[in-house]
Structure formats: structure tokens, C-alpha cells
Amino acid sequence: MKLLIEHAAIVASATAAIIENGYIVTNGSYIEKIGSGEWQDAKDRFDQVIDAGGCVVMPGLINTHGHAAMALLRGYADDLPLQEWLQNKIWPLEDQLTAEDIYVGTQLGILEMLKSGTTCFTDMYFFEEQVALAVEQSGMRAVLSRGLIGFGEKGESAKQEAVEFVGKYEGYANGRIRTMLGPHAPYTCPPEYLRGIAELSKELQVPIQIHLSETRKEVADCLQQYGKTPIQLVKEVGLLDRPVIGAHCVHVTDEDLDIIAACGMAIAHNPNSNLKLGSGIAPLTKMLERGIVVGLGTDGAASNNRLDMFEEMRMAAMIHKGLLENPLAISASTALHLATKGGADALFLGNSLGTLTVGSLADFIIVDFQKPHLQPRHDILAHLVYAAAAGDVRDVIIDGRVVIQNKACLTLDETQIFKQANQIVDRLLQRQ
């Protein structure tokens, strides 16, 4: 498929000069040309020509941490501390979810992400084959892992399922699906189990994603049980000898950060989820000062209520300015980088994603700037971070394919998904 996007303001990356009136040509999965001014050649060779006049084209947003099917649990258990939220509310309800439930819940999460400009997300959950199916059908790009709880026989069987999942789905859907191993956290995966995951990661040649140092209690419990912080523990068992993205990393010491930087571990910063659960605020500026690769994530909709990366960008910039009483702490450019190229780097996806350049993957979004809150256009990049919202996304192109056109999803049946999701929740709540 060949596309021509014309008359657009193009933000190719967080640091590139903005092309005020430009065009993008895609050929199959990749960007073939980017230029300024009017497209001069014939247009009949294109499968589709999209007029982006009055709009801004930018790289698709990359969500580096989440559990998409938890969209089914949005609003179910709000205003609770993490451990009470997990143990008393979320885990008991999750035990009732079927494979079909996960498929529908993932579709709902993907639909929300697509319509708000996310073109790639990562997922750690169960019945992950259903997640892969939903990703394939939606046209989304994703990095998927079978979530692992490391106790008893179920821990070993889950590990075998993860091996089979990687074998089947790595590079699936024209390469749009990549895989990782997904041990949940050190408090649900004992050291020897994590050691085995590190060995398995090396054998399968896939990275690892894991929750780390999300709450003070988690860190205190780890210190009491092992005499080490979660970061020190995962280093000791060899996990950090492998490519790892750690979700949250809210309560980390300077020594922890030095370990992370030295080992090349990436971090998924989830400001809204951490705030809503009362977990705290991760030391983002300290991470970036050490050269740690950081991406942004929403976490699941049960702990955030929205899968909105525009809101994560804005919050990541705003919260650290206020916390440090420094308006220069996180710039709009930095926030945009974290949501795009930073996310691609944090998920170990290489250099072909997160920026718009000739030869890069054709994953980008078109944001309608013909809105009161986006005028006048003093600073397009700042508007994208501080003023733009999920509802401003007009079109979404992934892998060179239009999946959202004029705000309508071309790959998923929105009405049917809503109906099925509410039927699932009705069934679940009748059992409470």
C-alpha cells in the first residue's frame, strides 16, 4: 500500500526542525519520502491521498507499560492502596476472567489506545494468545509477554506457556508483534524463579519486563526478607545481565539508580497510575541525568482509568516541575521524546520506530489543530504536550496502514466491543 500525506506540519521527532507544510510518502510498512512544500508528481500511483491541512503529523505514541484487558475493570476498585487494591479487589475478579473475556477486554483497551494516538503498546497478562489475536486483528503494534507468578507448580507451567508463546508469536503479524518474558515482580517471583527467567531470556533471546520498586511497602518488605532493595535483588540473580524494562521504579535509591544505569536497564514511568494509587512520584530527572532510557506508560485502566498517552506526556512534564519547583525540570521536548523514541528504545525496538525518517516504520498519527485550545500556533511541539488531548487525534497509520480515519476505527467493531464488555462485567459482578 502506498500513501501520500500532504499539507501537514510534520514533527519528525522531539528535536527535529518542524516542517510547516510538508508531505510523507509511505511504501508498504515504511516511510519512503519526507519533504516540504507541495507534492509535485502524479498522485494516481497512490492507494490513498490524505489531506492533512491544518493538522500536525507526529510519530505514534508508545505505551511502555500496561495490561490492556484490565480495561474491563475500569472504575471497579478506585481509591485504594496498591496491595489492598490487588489482593482484595483485582486478583479475585481476575480469577474469574476467561480467555474470551481477555480477548474482548484487550480489544476495548486497544480501541481506546488507537483513538488516542497510541500505535504501539506493551502488555503483561494471562491468556496472552488472546491478546496477540486482538493485536493482529486491530492492526496495532505490540510487545507482549505472558505474565508470570513464580510460586509452585503453576509458576513452572506458566513459564512453559511463556516459552511456547515466544516461539509462536515473536515476529508475528508482519513483525508487528514482538515478545518478552514477564515475571510480575520480586514479591510474586522468588529469587530462584527470577534466576531461571534470566537464563530463559538468554536462551530465547528476548528481553524481560517486570514491576520494580512501585511502593514503599514493596521495598521495605524486600529489605526485610532479603536484605536488599528490589533493584539490588534482581541484579544479584542475574536478571539485569539481560535487557530489562522495569515498570514504575518509584522508590529507588541513588545506589539503585547507579545500578540501573550501569546495567542498561530501561524504565517505564507511569505518572498517573502512581499518583492514583498513592504510590509516589518516580525520580525522573535523576534517571535522565544518569542517561537511563525511560519511556512513558499508562499501566492498566483499572489503576489509571485512562489509556491516554497525551495525558501521560503532560503529567510527566508538569508533575516534576511542581515537585522540584523548577519549570525547566522536564521540557516539552523531553516529554515528547519519552512518549515516542524513548518508548521505542525502552522496549528494545531498534531505530526504525519512534521518529519519522526515510526508512523508518510508517507508524504516525495526524492531530487536528483546528481547535480553539491549539490556536494560535506559537509553538507546535509545546501545544502537543501541554494543550493537545486524546480527542484531537484524527487519523492513525500503523505499518503503513490506515487504522483510524476521521476518528473512526477501520479494524474493530466499536459498538460490538462495548456491548460484549458490558455483558462480561455484568456476569462478573453477579458472582460477587
C-alpha positions as CSV (number, residue, x, y, z in Angstrom):
1,M,0.0,0.0,0.0
2,K,1.2,3.5,-0.9
3,L,0.0,6.6,1.0
4,L,0.6,10.3,0.4
5,I,0.0,12.6,3.4
6,E,0.1,16.2,2.2
7,H,-0.2,19.8,3.5
8,A,0.9,18.7,7.0
9,A,3.0,20.3,9.7
10,I,5.5,17.5,10.4
11,V,7.1,16.9,13.8
12,A,9.5,14.2,12.9
13,S,11.0,13.9,16.4
14,A,11.3,15.8,19.6
15,T,14.4,17.6,18.4
16,A,14.0,17.9,14.6
17,A,13.0,21.2,13.0
18,I,9.3,21.3,12.2
19,I,8.3,21.2,8.6
20,E,5.5,23.7,8.4
21,N,4.0,22.5,5.1
22,G,5.1,19.0,4.2
23,Y,4.4,15.6,2.8
24,I,5.1,12.0,3.8
25,V,5.1,9.1,1.3
26,T,4.8,5.5,2.6
27,N,5.5,2.4,0.7
28,G,4.3,-0.8,2.4
29,S,5.4,-0.7,6.1
30,Y,8.0,2.0,5.7
31,I,8.4,5.8,5.0
32,E,9.7,6.3,1.6
33,K,9.9,10.1,1.4
34,I,9.5,13.2,3.6
35,G,9.7,16.7,2.2
36,S,8.5,20.3,2.4
37,G,6.2,22.1,0.1
38,E,3.6,20.7,-2.4
39,W,3.9,17.2,-3.8
40,Q,4.8,17.8,-7.4
41,D,4.5,14.4,-9.0
42,A,1.4,12.5,-10.1
43,K,-0.9,11.2,-7.3
44,D,-2.6,8.4,-9.2
45,R,0.1,5.9,-8.2
46,F,-1.0,6.2,-4.5
47,D,-3.7,3.9,-3.0
48,Q,-4.8,6.8,-0.8
49,V,-4.1,10.5,-0.5
50,I,-4.8,12.1,2.8
51,D,-5.1,15.9,3.1
52,A,-3.7,16.9,6.5
53,G,-4.2,20.6,6.0
54,G,-4.5,22.3,9.4
55,C,-3.1,19.2,11.1
56,V,0.2,18.0,12.6
57,V,1.8,14.7,11.8
58,M,3.9,13.2,14.5
59,P,5.3,9.8,15.5
60,G,2.8,7.4,17.1
61,L,2.8,7.3,20.8
62,I,4.4,4.3,22.5
63,N,2.9,2.9,25.8
64,T,5.7,1.1,27.6
65,H,3.6,-0.4,30.4
66,G,0.2,-1.8,30.7
67,H,-2.3,-4.6,30.9
68,A,-4.8,-3.9,28.1
69,A,-7.6,-6.3,29.2
70,M,-7.9,-4.5,32.5
71,A,-10.0,-2.0,30.6
72,L,-12.8,-4.3,31.8
73,L,-12.0,-3.3,35.4
74,R,-12.0,0.4,34.8
75,G,-13.8,2.1,37.8
76,Y,-14.3,-1.2,39.6
77,A,-11.9,-0.6,42.5
78,D,-10.9,3.0,42.9
79,D,-9.2,5.0,45.7
80,L,-7.4,2.1,47.4
81,P,-3.7,1.4,48.2
82,L,-1.9,-0.9,45.8
83,Q,-1.7,-4.1,47.9
84,E,-5.3,-3.8,49.1
85,W,-6.4,-3.0,45.6
86,L,-4.6,-6.0,44.2
87,Q,-5.3,-8.6,46.8
88,N,-8.8,-7.8,47.8
89,K,-10.3,-6.5,44.6
90,I,-8.3,-7.1,41.4
91,W,-6.9,-10.5,41.8
92,P,-10.2,-12.2,42.9
93,L,-12.0,-10.7,39.9
94,E,-9.2,-11.6,37.5
95,D,-9.5,-15.2,38.7
96,Q,-12.9,-15.3,37.0
97,L,-11.8,-14.0,33.6
98,T,-12.0,-16.4,30.7
99,A,-9.9,-16.4,27.5
100,E,-12.8,-14.8,25.6
101,D,-13.0,-12.1,28.3
102,I,-9.4,-11.2,27.8
103,Y,-9.9,-11.0,24.0
104,V,-12.8,-8.6,24.4
105,G,-11.1,-6.6,27.2
106,T,-7.9,-6.3,25.1
107,Q,-10.0,-5.1,22.1
108,L,-11.5,-2.4,24.3
109,G,-8.1,-1.3,25.5
110,I,-6.7,-1.3,22.0
111,L,-9.6,0.7,20.7
112,E,-9.0,3.4,23.4
113,M,-5.3,3.5,22.7
114,L,-5.7,3.7,18.9
115,K,-8.2,6.5,19.1
116,S,-5.9,8.5,21.4
117,G,-2.8,8.1,19.2
118,T,-1.0,5.2,20.6
119,T,0.5,3.0,17.9
120,C,2.5,0.6,20.0
121,F,1.9,-0.8,23.5
122,T,3.4,-3.4,25.8
123,D,1.3,-5.9,27.7
124,M,1.8,-8.3,30.6
125,Y,-1.2,-10.5,31.3
126,F,-2.6,-14.0,31.0
127,F,-4.4,-15.8,28.1
128,E,-1.8,-13.7,26.2
129,E,-2.6,-15.6,23.0
130,Q,-6.0,-13.8,23.0
131,V,-4.1,-10.5,23.4
132,A,-2.0,-11.4,20.3
133,L,-5.1,-12.2,18.3
134,A,-6.7,-8.9,19.2
135,V,-3.5,-7.1,18.2
136,E,-3.3,-8.9,14.9
137,Q,-6.9,-8.0,14.0
138,S,-6.7,-4.4,15.1
139,G,-3.5,-3.5,13.1
140,M,-1.8,-2.3,16.3
141,R,1.9,-2.9,17.1
142,A,2.7,-4.5,20.4
143,V,5.3,-6.1,22.7
144,L,3.6,-9.0,24.5
145,S,4.5,-11.2,27.5
146,R,2.7,-13.9,29.4
147,G,2.6,-12.6,33.0
148,L,4.4,-14.9,35.4
149,I,3.7,-15.6,39.1
150,G,6.6,-17.7,40.3
151,F,5.1,-19.9,43.1
152,G,4.6,-23.7,43.0
153,E,3.6,-25.9,40.0
154,K,1.6,-23.1,38.4
155,G,4.7,-21.0,38.3
156,E,6.5,-23.7,36.3
157,S,3.6,-24.3,34.0
158,A,3.3,-20.6,33.4
159,K,7.0,-20.5,32.4
160,Q,6.4,-23.2,29.9
161,E,3.5,-21.3,28.5
162,A,5.7,-18.3,28.1
163,V,8.3,-20.3,26.2
164,E,5.6,-21.5,23.8
165,F,4.1,-18.0,23.5
166,V,7.5,-16.6,22.5
167,G,8.1,-19.4,20.0
168,K,4.8,-18.8,18.3
169,Y,4.4,-15.0,18.4
170,E,7.8,-13.4,18.1
171,G,7.7,-11.5,14.8
172,Y,4.0,-12.4,14.3
173,A,1.6,-10.3,12.3
174,N,4.1,-9.0,9.8
175,G,6.5,-8.2,12.6
176,R,4.1,-6.0,14.5
177,I,4.2,-8.4,17.5
178,R,7.3,-8.8,19.5
179,T,7.6,-10.7,22.7
180,M,9.2,-10.5,26.2
181,L,9.2,-12.6,29.3
182,G,7.0,-11.1,32.0
183,P,7.8,-12.1,35.6
184,H,5.3,-10.0,37.7
185,A,7.6,-8.7,40.5
186,P,10.1,-9.8,43.0
187,Y,7.3,-10.1,45.6
188,T,5.5,-12.6,43.5
189,C,8.5,-14.3,41.9
190,P,11.2,-15.8,44.3
191,P,14.9,-15.2,43.6
192,E,15.5,-18.7,42.1
193,Y,12.5,-18.3,39.8
194,L,13.9,-14.9,38.6
195,R,17.3,-16.6,38.1
196,G,15.6,-19.1,35.8
197,I,13.8,-16.3,33.9
198,A,17.2,-14.6,33.3
199,E,18.6,-17.9,31.9
200,L,15.5,-18.4,29.8
201,S,15.7,-14.8,28.4
202,K,19.2,-15.6,27.2
203,E,18.2,-18.9,25.7
204,L,15.2,-17.4,23.8
205,Q,17.0,-14.1,23.1
206,V,14.1,-11.9,24.2
207,P,14.0,-9.1,26.8
208,I,12.2,-9.1,30.2
209,Q,9.6,-6.7,31.7
210,I,8.9,-6.6,35.4
211,H,7.3,-4.4,38.1
212,L,10.0,-2.9,40.4
213,S,10.0,-0.7,43.5
214,E,6.5,0.6,42.9
215,T,5.7,1.2,46.6
216,R,7.5,1.9,49.9
217,K,6.0,-1.3,51.3
218,E,7.4,-3.4,48.5
219,V,10.9,-2.0,49.1
220,A,10.6,-2.4,52.9
221,D,9.4,-6.0,52.6
222,C,12.2,-6.8,50.2
223,L,14.8,-5.3,52.5
224,Q,13.3,-7.3,55.5
225,Q,13.2,-10.6,53.6
226,Y,16.4,-10.4,51.5
227,G,18.4,-7.5,53.0
228,K,18.3,-5.9,49.5
229,T,16.2,-3.5,47.6
230,P,14.3,-5.0,44.6
231,I,16.8,-3.5,42.2
232,Q,19.7,-5.0,44.1
233,L,17.9,-8.3,44.3
234,V,17.2,-8.6,40.5
235,K,20.8,-7.6,39.9
236,E,22.1,-10.3,42.2
237,V,20.0,-13.1,40.5
238,G,21.3,-12.1,37.1
239,L,18.2,-10.5,35.7
240,L,20.0,-7.3,34.8
241,D,22.5,-9.2,32.7
242,R,19.7,-9.3,30.2
243,P,17.7,-6.5,28.5
244,V,15.1,-5.4,31.1
245,I,12.4,-2.8,31.3
246,G,11.4,-2.1,34.9
247,A,7.9,-0.7,35.4
248,H,7.5,2.1,37.9
249,C,10.8,2.4,39.9
250,V,9.2,5.0,42.1
251,H,11.1,4.2,45.4
252,V,14.7,3.8,44.2
253,T,17.8,4.9,46.0
254,D,20.7,6.7,44.3
255,E,22.6,3.4,44.5
256,D,19.7,1.7,42.8
257,L,19.8,4.3,40.0
258,D,23.5,3.8,39.6
259,I,22.9,0.0,39.2
260,I,20.2,0.6,36.7
261,A,22.4,3.0,34.6
262,A,25.4,0.7,34.8
263,C,23.4,-2.4,33.7
264,G,21.5,-0.6,30.9
265,M,18.0,-1.3,32.3
266,A,15.2,0.8,30.9
267,I,12.3,2.2,32.9
268,A,8.6,2.6,32.2
269,H,7.5,5.8,34.0
270,N,3.8,5.7,34.9
271,P,3.0,9.1,36.5
272,N,-0.8,8.9,36.5
273,S,-1.1,5.3,37.8
274,N,1.5,6.0,40.5
275,L,-0.4,9.1,41.6
276,K,-3.8,7.5,41.6
277,L,-2.6,4.6,43.7
278,G,-0.8,6.9,46.0
279,S,2.5,5.1,45.3
280,G,4.5,8.3,44.9
281,I,6.5,10.0,42.2
282,A,9.4,8.4,40.5
283,P,12.7,10.5,40.3
284,L,12.6,11.0,36.6
285,T,15.1,13.8,36.5
286,K,17.7,11.7,38.3
287,M,17.1,8.9,35.9
288,L,17.6,11.1,32.9
289,E,20.7,12.7,34.4
290,R,22.3,9.3,34.6
291,G,21.4,8.5,30.9
292,I,18.9,5.9,31.8
293,V,16.5,5.1,29.0
294,V,12.9,6.0,30.0
295,G,9.6,5.6,28.3
296,L,6.1,6.5,29.4
297,G,3.3,4.1,30.3
298,T,-0.3,4.3,31.4
299,D,-0.4,1.0,33.3
300,G,-3.8,-0.7,33.2
301,A,-7.1,1.1,33.1
302,A,-8.0,-0.2,36.5
303,S,-5.3,1.8,38.1
304,N,-5.3,4.8,35.8
305,N,-8.8,4.8,34.3
306,R,-7.5,6.1,31.0
307,L,-5.1,4.7,28.5
308,D,-4.2,8.2,27.3
309,M,-0.6,8.9,26.4
310,F,-1.2,12.6,25.8
311,E,-2.2,12.8,29.4
312,E,0.9,10.9,30.4
313,M,3.1,13.3,28.4
314,R,1.5,16.3,30.0
315,M,1.7,14.8,33.5
316,A,5.3,13.7,33.1
317,A,6.2,17.3,32.2
318,M,4.0,19.0,34.8
319,I,4.5,16.9,37.9
320,H,8.2,17.1,38.0
321,K,8.2,20.9,37.5
322,G,6.0,21.2,40.6
323,L,7.7,18.6,42.7
324,L,11.1,20.1,42.1
325,E,9.8,23.7,42.0
326,N,11.7,24.0,38.7
327,P,9.9,24.9,35.5
328,L,12.8,23.6,33.5
329,A,12.8,20.1,35.1
330,I,11.1,18.3,32.2
331,S,10.7,20.2,29.0
332,A,8.0,19.7,26.4
333,S,10.7,18.3,24.1
334,T,11.8,15.8,26.7
335,A,8.2,14.7,27.4
336,L,7.5,14.2,23.7
337,H,10.8,12.2,23.4
338,L,9.8,9.9,26.3
339,A,6.4,9.2,24.7
340,T,7.9,8.3,21.2
341,K,11.6,7.5,20.6
342,G,12.2,7.0,24.4
343,G,9.5,4.4,24.4
344,A,10.8,2.6,21.4
345,D,14.3,2.4,23.0
346,A,12.8,1.3,26.3
347,L,11.1,-1.6,24.6
348,F,14.3,-2.5,22.7
349,L,12.6,-2.0,19.3
350,G,15.5,-0.5,17.5
351,N,16.0,2.6,15.5
352,S,13.1,2.2,13.0
353,L,10.4,3.3,15.4
354,G,9.6,6.5,17.3
355,T,10.8,9.0,14.8
356,L,9.7,9.9,11.2
357,T,12.6,9.5,8.8
358,V,13.1,7.9,5.5
359,G,13.4,4.1,6.1
360,S,11.6,4.2,9.4
361,L,8.4,2.2,10.0
362,A,5.3,4.1,8.9
363,D,3.7,4.5,12.4
364,F,2.4,8.0,12.8
365,I,-0.7,10.0,13.8
366,I,-2.4,13.1,12.5
367,V,-3.5,15.6,15.1
368,D,-6.2,18.1,14.2
369,F,-5.0,21.5,15.2
370,Q,-8.2,23.3,14.1
371,K,-9.3,23.6,17.7
372,P,-9.6,26.6,20.0
373,H,-7.1,25.1,22.5
374,L,-4.5,24.6,19.8
375,Q,-4.6,28.1,18.4
376,P,-2.6,30.3,17.8
377,R,0.2,28.0,16.8
378,H,3.0,29.8,18.7
379,D,4.8,26.5,19.4
380,I,3.5,23.3,17.9
381,L,5.7,21.0,20.0
382,A,4.6,22.7,23.2
383,H,1.0,22.5,22.1
384,L,1.3,18.7,21.6
385,V,2.5,18.2,25.1
386,Y,0.7,20.9,27.1
387,A,-2.5,21.6,25.2
388,A,-3.4,18.7,22.9
389,A,-5.7,15.9,24.0
390,A,-6.6,12.4,23.0
391,G,-9.7,13.6,21.2
392,D,-7.6,15.7,18.9
393,V,-6.3,12.6,17.1
394,R,-7.9,12.4,13.7
395,D,-6.0,9.6,11.8
396,V,-3.7,6.8,12.8
397,I,-1.4,5.0,10.5
398,I,0.4,1.8,11.6
399,D,2.8,-0.2,9.5
400,G,1.7,1.9,6.5
401,R,-2.0,1.0,7.0
402,V,-4.7,3.5,8.0
403,V,-6.4,2.1,11.1
404,I,-8.2,5.2,12.3
405,Q,-9.7,7.5,9.7
406,N,-11.5,10.7,10.7
407,K,-11.7,9.3,14.2
408,A,-13.4,6.1,13.1
409,C,-11.7,2.7,13.7
410,L,-11.5,0.7,10.4
411,T,-10.4,-2.5,12.1
412,L,-12.5,-3.0,15.1
413,D,-16.3,-3.0,15.7
414,E,-16.7,-0.4,18.4
415,T,-20.4,-1.0,19.1
416,Q,-19.9,-4.7,19.4
417,I,-16.9,-4.3,21.7
418,F,-18.9,-2.0,24.0
419,K,-21.8,-4.5,24.1
420,Q,-19.6,-7.5,24.9
421,A,-17.5,-5.7,27.5
422,N,-20.6,-4.7,29.5
423,Q,-22.0,-8.2,29.2
424,I,-18.8,-9.6,30.7
425,V,-18.8,-7.1,33.6
426,D,-22.5,-7.9,34.3
427,R,-21.6,-11.6,34.5
428,L,-18.6,-11.0,36.8
429,L,-20.4,-8.7,39.2
430,Q,-23.4,-11.1,39.6
431,R,-20.9,-13.5,41.2
432,Q,-19.7,-11.1,43.8
